[in-house]
């Protein structure tokens, strides 16, 4: 891992806490519908609708809010009191206003790497929300470029590499999702470091091990300073 000059970082659950907030919001939402279905069944219905809506709404809190509303209508067969809709919207708004909680050692890592490499953010989600989080995080000063992608598939990374004028073999991606941050980059000939997070959205999980000469996994983000 010494042939690159651009390092990209995922944002959510790589730079700052994100998925635990979604889990909390889901628990609150399931509680709204406990008179209709069990928490587990509501969670299943919500996830199914989220997957159906991905191509329409993309990722992020606003997409989550729309899927919550649709789930309410589905579970109640269109007979939901308006207060349930209002409460679902309030859950989403509360999530959009969560404080930014940086992950351990991330600022130290960025400060040191930015002296040697061109750093960028490569994340997916809602543009306005991700821009807000980056601004409030205080980390934007370390990044040469910020890319909020509609998805993180090979085609999206190819577009990013063209935009930043970086050959795949000189590109390193660091993130917590094997599915979104690691596999697409490796498939393009780039490098990738996986930093697992204790909570992962089911949609981001894969069912196989990765063995690749350009791949490495570390338990803590600070470890990468030992070899970068």
C-alpha positions, 0 to 999 in steps of 0.5 A, spaced: 500 500 500 504 505 497 502 507 490 497 512 491 496 519 493 489 520 494 485 517 500 478 517 501 474 516 507 467 514 508 463 519 512 457 515 516 460 511 522 467 512 519 468 519 521 462 520 526 456 516 529 450 515 525 447 508 525 446 508 532 441 514 531 438 510 526 437 504 530 434 509 536 429 512 531 427 505 528 425 503 535 421 509 537 418 508 530 416 501 532 413 503 538 408 508 534 405 502 531 405 497 537 397 497 537 397 494 530 403 489 530 409 487 534 416 491 534 419 486 530 414 485 525 414 493 524 421 493 523 421 488 518 415 491 514 419 498 514 426 495 512 422 491 506 419 498 504 426 502 505 429 496 500 423 498 495 424 505 495 432 505 495 431 506 487 426 512 488 429 516 494 436 514 495 439 514 502 439 518 508 434 521 513 429 524 508 428 517 505 427 514 511 422 519 513 418 517 507 419 510 508 416 511 515 410 514 513 409 509 507 409 503 513 404 507 517 399 507 511 401 499 510 400 497 517 394 501 518 391 499 511 390 507 510 386 508 517 392 511 521 390 517 525 394 523 523 398 523 529 402 517 527 404 521 521 406 527 525 410 523 530 414 519 524 416 526 521 418 528 528 422 522 529 426 524 522 426 531 524 430 529 531 435 525 527 436 531 522 438 535 528 443 530 532 449 533 534 455 530 531 459 525 535 466 524 532 469 517 532 475 516 536 482 518 534 479 521 527 481 528 527 488 526 529 488 521 523 486 526 518 491 531 521 497 527 520 494 524 513 493 531 510 500 533 510 502 527 506 496 525 502 490 528 498 484 527 502 477 526 500 470 524 503 466 519 499 459 518 502 452 517 500 446 520 503 442 526 503 446 532 500 444 537 505 444 533 511 451 530 509 454 537 508 451 540 514 454 534 518 461 535 515 460 543 517 458 541 524 464 536 525 469 541 524 473 536 519 472 540 512 479 543 513 482 536 512 479 535 505 480 537 498 474 534 495 467 532 498 463 527 494 456 525 496 454 520 491 447 517 490 450 510 491 456 507 492 457 502 486 463 501 481 460 506 476 459 511 482 467 510 484 469 510 476 465 517 476 469 520 482 475 517 480 474 521 473 472 527 477 478 528 481 483 525 476 486 519 480 487 512 477 484 507 481 491 504 483 493 510 486 486 511 490 485 508 497 478 508 500 477 507 508 470 505 510 466 501 515 462 498 509 465 492 506 459 492 501 459 500 499 466 502 501 471 496 500 468 491 494 467 496 489 474 499 489 477 493 489 474 491 483 476 497 480 483 496 482 484 500 487 486 499 495 481 499 501 482 499 508 476 496 512 475 499 519 469 495 522 463 499 526 460 495 532 453 497 528 452 495 521 445 496 517 443 489 515 443 492 507 450 493 508 452 486 510 455 481 506 456 473 507 463 472 505 470 473 506 474 478 502 481 476 500 485 481 496 492 483 495 489 491 496 485 489 502 486 490 509 482 490 515 484 494 522 480 494 528 481 502 530 482 507 525 489 510 528 492 503 526 493 506 519 498 511 521 503 505 523 503 504 515 501 510 511 
